[in-house]
Amino acid sequence: MAEITAAQVAQLREMTNAGMMDCKRALTEAQGDMQKAVEILRKKGAATAAHKAAREAREGIIVQHVLPGARAGILVEVNCETDFVARNEMFRAFATEVAARLAADPNADLEALRQDAVGRIRENIKITRHVRLEVAGHGLVAAYIHTGAKIGVLVEVGAERPETVATDAFKDLVRDITLQIAAASPLAVTRADVPPAVLAKEDEINRQSDRLKGKPPQAMEKILAGMREKFYQTYCLVDQAFVKNPDQTVAQHVAEVARQLGDTITVRRFVRYQVGEAVAA
């Protein structure tokens, strides 16, 4: 039997990021053949992934990757079992690579990469969801990951003229919009985007409010209209108070920047992810 040296173990560990004892056992089984040892560890990783697949993965991080030119980008949630691993650099490097690969190819097969990560990190890992936005016409795609990587935002903002997109004012506006979405958690861009069923349910709840008891019909309708307005100010991005200047709505701030640039600017769509919400659902 070939003698396994510390240098060989260190080399295999450097190549695979596997544990020291796993590397030593793999080299022993492979009788010192480095490539065979790598294959053994890869197979072990696949087996480990299958074994851990039943364990719940509710922790994790949100990652993003915007392609050069900012015309396309992706937002990804990657889950693991513990917050300790979610803060681990190896896990974060894996998640970052996942985002880069999916940004380039949304249909990329990442199962082998995931199994390898499970084998090295030794927790169940799931690439839970991802969304890719690409600009139609003139505009930018921007992303923001909040401190701790538990919340992430991806947004597309459009303009009529290509010159607008190149300005610092437009780029600053897009950045501010990502911060707004992260902080204020809107669920739609405009009132027109609110699903009718959501609005109907909100009205149903409001009609049962104590504020309406004993009110005459005319007063009741006025109160309901006010309650619906408050709902829009929370639910719809453009109706929210702008976080950097609460005296303005987001729509007013966007219009102000658009006037300065002599263009029409539109928030076309956005996605906001928070770790665990998809798992809980």
C-alpha positions in Angstrom: 0.0 0.0 0.0 1.3 3.4 -1.0 2.4 5.7 1.9 0.2 8.8 2.1 2.2 11.9 3.0 1.0 15.1 4.7 2.0 17.0 1.5 -0.4 14.8 -0.6 -3.2 15.4 1.9 -2.6 19.1 1.9 -2.6 19.2 -2.0 -5.9 17.2 -2.2 -7.5 19.5 0.4 -6.4 22.5 -1.6 -7.9 21.0 -4.7 -11.2 20.0 -3.2 -11.8 22.0 0.1 -12.7 18.7 1.7 -11.8 17.9 5.3 -8.3 16.6 6.2 -9.4 13.2 7.3 -11.7 12.8 4.2 -8.7 13.6 2.0 -6.5 11.1 3.8 -9.1 8.4 3.5 -9.7 9.1 -0.2 -6.0 9.0 -0.9 -5.6 5.7 1.0 -8.5 4.2 -1.0 -7.0 5.5 -4.2 -3.6 4.2 -3.2 -2.0 7.6 -3.6 -3.6 8.4 -7.0 -4.5 12.1 -6.8 -7.1 12.0 -9.6 -8.8 8.9 -8.3 -8.9 10.5 -4.8 -10.6 13.6 -6.3 -13.3 11.3 -8.0 -13.8 9.5 -4.7 -14.4 12.8 -2.9 -16.8 13.9 -5.6 -18.8 10.7 -5.3 -18.8 11.1 -1.6 -20.2 14.6 -2.0 -23.1 13.4 -4.1 -23.9 10.7 -1.6 -23.7 13.3 1.2 -26.0 15.6 -0.7 -28.6 12.8 -1.1 -28.4 12.0 2.6 -28.9 15.6 3.7 -31.6 16.5 1.2 -34.4 15.7 3.7 -33.1 18.2 6.2 -34.7 21.6 6.2 -32.8 24.5 4.7 -34.4 27.7 6.0 -31.4 30.0 6.5 -29.3 31.4 3.7 -28.6 34.5 1.7 -29.8 36.5 -1.2 -27.2 37.1 -4.0 -27.2 39.1 -7.2 -25.3 39.4 -10.4 -25.7 42.2 -12.9 -24.1 41.6 -16.3 -21.7 44.2 -17.8 -23.6 47.1 -19.3 -26.4 46.7 -16.6 -29.0 45.5 -19.2 -29.6 42.2 -17.5 -29.2 40.8 -14.0 -30.3 38.1 -11.7 -31.5 37.7 -8.0 -31.0 34.3 -6.3 -32.0 32.9 -2.9 -29.7 30.1 -1.7 -30.7 28.3 1.5 -28.8 26.3 4.1 -29.6 24.8 7.5 -27.9 27.2 9.9 -27.1 30.9 10.1 -23.5 29.9 11.0 -23.1 28.4 7.5 -25.0 31.3 5.9 -22.2 33.6 7.2 -19.4 31.1 6.0 -17.2 32.4 3.2 -17.2 29.0 1.4 -21.1 29.1 1.3 -21.1 32.7 0.2 -18.6 32.0 -2.6 -20.8 29.1 -3.8 -23.8 31.4 -3.8 -21.9 34.1 -5.7 -20.9 31.5 -8.4 -24.4 30.3 -8.7 -25.6 33.9 -9.4 -22.9 34.5 -12.0 -23.7 31.2 -13.8 -27.5 31.8 -13.8 -27.0 35.4 -15.0 -25.1 34.1 -18.0 -27.5 31.2 -18.5 -30.8 31.0 -16.6 -31.2 27.3 -17.5 -27.7 26.3 -16.3 -27.6 22.9 -14.7 -26.0 23.5 -11.2 -26.8 20.2 -9.5 -23.2 18.9 -9.6 -22.0 22.3 -8.2 -24.6 22.1 -5.5 -23.8 18.5 -4.6 -20.1 19.4 -4.3 -20.9 22.3 -2.0 -23.1 20.0 0.2 -20.2 17.6 0.4 -17.7 20.3 1.5 -20.0 22.4 3.7 -21.9 19.4 5.2 -25.3 21.0 5.3 -28.3 20.7 3.0 -28.1 23.5 0.5 -30.9 24.5 -1.9 -30.9 27.0 -4.8 -34.5 27.9 -3.9 -35.5 30.5 -6.5 -34.1 33.0 -8.9 -35.4 35.7 -11.3 -33.7 37.4 -14.2 -34.6 40.8 -15.5 -33.5 42.2 -18.9 -34.0 45.7 -20.2 -36.4 46.3 -23.0 -35.5 49.4 -24.9 -33.5 52.0 -23.0 -32.9 51.7 -19.3 -30.9 49.9 -16.6 -31.2 46.8 -14.4 -29.8 47.4 -10.9 -29.5 45.2 -7.8 -29.1 45.8 -4.1 -28.3 43.4 -1.3 -29.0 44.7 2.1 -26.4 44.3 4.9 -26.4 40.7 6.1 -27.6 39.5 2.7 -31.1 38.6 4.0 -32.9 41.0 1.7 -32.2 41.6 -2.0 -33.7 43.7 -4.7 -33.6 43.7 -8.5 -35.3 46.4 -10.5 -35.7 47.6 -14.1 -36.0 51.4 -14.7 -36.6 52.7 -18.2 -36.1 55.9 -20.1 -37.0 57.2 -23.5 -33.6 58.5 -24.5 -30.3 56.5 -24.4 -28.4 59.6 -23.2 -30.5 59.7 -20.1 -29.3 56.2 -19.1 -25.7 57.3 -19.1 -26.2 60.2 -16.7 -25.1 60.0 -13.0 -28.5 61.5 -12.0 -30.4 58.5 -13.6 -28.0 56.0 -12.1 -28.4 57.6 -8.7 -32.2 57.5 -9.1 -32.1 53.8 -9.9 -29.9 53.1 -6.9 -32.3 55.1 -4.6 -35.2 53.0 -6.0 -33.5 49.8 -5.0 -33.0 51.1 -1.5 -36.6 52.2 -1.3 -37.8 48.7 -2.3 -35.5 47.1 0.3 -36.6 49.4 3.1 -40.3 49.9 2.4 -41.3 46.4 1.0 -43.8 47.5 -1.7 -45.7 44.7 -3.5 -46.5 46.4 -6.8 -45.2 49.3 -8.9 -48.4 51.2 -9.4 -52.1 50.9 -8.5 -52.8 49.3 -11.8 -50.6 46.4 -10.8 -52.5 45.5 -7.7 -54.4 42.3 -8.3 -58.2 42.8 -8.1 -58.6 40.0 -5.6 -56.1 41.7 -3.3 -58.0 45.0 -3.5 -61.4 43.3 -3.0 -60.1 41.5 0.1 -58.7 44.8 1.5 -62.1 46.5 1.0 -63.9 43.5 2.6 -61.7 43.8 5.7 -62.1 47.6 5.8 -65.9 47.3 5.7 -65.8 45.3 8.9 -63.7 47.9 10.7 -64.9 49.5 13.9 -64.4 52.9 12.3 -67.5 52.3 10.1 -69.9 51.1 12.7 -72.9 53.4 12.9 -71.7 55.6 10.1 -74.2 56.8 7.4 -73.6 55.5 3.9 -72.1 58.7 2.5 -69.6 59.0 5.4 -68.8 55.3 5.1 -67.8 55.5 1.5 -65.6 58.5 2.2 -63.8 56.6 5.1 -63.4 53.6 2.8 -61.8 55.7 0.1 -59.4 57.1 2.7 -58.5 53.6 3.9 -57.9 52.4 0.3 -55.6 55.4 -0.2 -53.6 54.4 2.8 -53.4 50.9 1.5 -52.0 52.2 -1.9 -49.4 54.2 0.0 -48.1 51.1 1.6 -48.6 48.5 -1.2 -47.5 50.5 -4.3 -43.9 51.7 -4.8 -44.8 54.9 -6.6 -47.3 55.9 -3.9 -44.9 55.4 -1.0 -43.2 58.2 0.8 -39.7 58.5 -0.6 -37.3 57.3 2.1 -34.8 60.0 1.5 -37.4 62.8 1.6 -40.7 61.7 3.1 -42.4 64.9 2.0 -42.3 63.5 -1.6 -43.8 60.3 -3.0 -41.5 58.1 -5.0 -43.6 59.1 -8.1 -42.9 62.8 -7.4 -39.2 62.1 -7.0 -39.0 60.2 -10.2 -40.9 62.9 -12.0 -38.5 65.6 -10.6 -35.4 63.7 -11.9 -37.1 63.2 -15.2 -37.8 66.9 -15.6 -34.1 67.7 -14.8 -33.1 65.3 -17.5 -35.7 66.2 -20.0 -37.0 62.7 -20.4 -39.7 60.3 -19.2 -38.6 57.8 -16.6 -40.6 54.7 -15.6 -40.0 52.0 -13.0 -41.0 49.1 -15.1 -40.8 46.2 -12.6 -39.0 44.9 -9.5 -38.4 41.8 -7.4 -37.7 41.8 -3.7 -36.5 38.6 -2.0 -36.2 38.0 1.7 -34.5 34.9 3.0 -37.0 32.2 4.1 -40.2 33.6 2.7 -40.3 31.1 -0.2 -39.5 28.2 2.1 -42.2 29.2 4.6 -44.7 29.5 1.7 
